[in-house]
Amino acid sequence: MGIKTSQCVRALPETGGSVEAFVRTMEVGSRTCLAMANAAVSGFERMSPRLSARMLDAVENVFAREGGGDVEAIQTAMLREASTVIPTAHGQDDGAAGWLSLAIVEEGSVNVLWVGGDEVQLIPKQGDGDRTAGHTSGRESRSAGVVPDILTHGLGTGYEGALSRPSKRTWTVAPGDLIIMLNRYLARMVTSKQVIEHAALASMEALPQELSQIHQIDVNNPFFAVLACKVS
């Protein structure tokens, strides 16, 4: 089984950050790990690419060291290591918090773990797809036409016990299937139908860029991040 990936990040100048500050792709043997992180400081008001990058550095180190082992144990270890970065990077009173999504792809399956508002969508070549639901109160309010997008789960200040626990999903995958990661700002604005329509027309290389341009970035949506993966 082969894997092709592409990614894109669009951010306001004041947000900054490179692609690798928010998304990473890493490989160990026949496994590929897709990772997306974002973090905030100062009472969750200011996005921190530097802190997001440190979370992903921690994830990458764990995967390089333990990537051949049990998938659930690997993801748990990556989540744990990423969470330790947050309180050491900023004082607890600074309101630092982080959110993380992981997808480990191997022969015939993808195991997804997430805590926070980012979402992962499976677009199979045949059959019905699926999409994870971000941990935001907006998910429960959309039917009423209100999308406050308040994050209910995360890592760091203000998130303890059940609020720091991730959700998990396992999908069967086959050649031709697509896996799309969307950060929470884009996920709350783009429907599954829109993702599928763009995936049907765009090349793998162009797909993340096209999805990131469906809406404009602004002060309420300071950056869009997309990571696309095609199984071959």
Secondary structure, DSSP 8 states (H G I E B T S, - for coil): --EEEEEEEEE-TTT---GGGTEEEEEETTEEEEEEEEEEETTTTEE-HHHHHHHHHHHHHHHHHHTTS-HHHHHHHHHHHHHHHHHHHS-GGGT-EEEEEEEEEETTEEEEEEESS-EEEEE-SSS--EE---SBTHHHHGGGT-----B---EETT--GGGG--EEEEEE--TT-EEEEE-HHHHTTS-HHHHHHHHHHS-TTTHHHHHHTSS--BTTB-EEEEEEEEE-
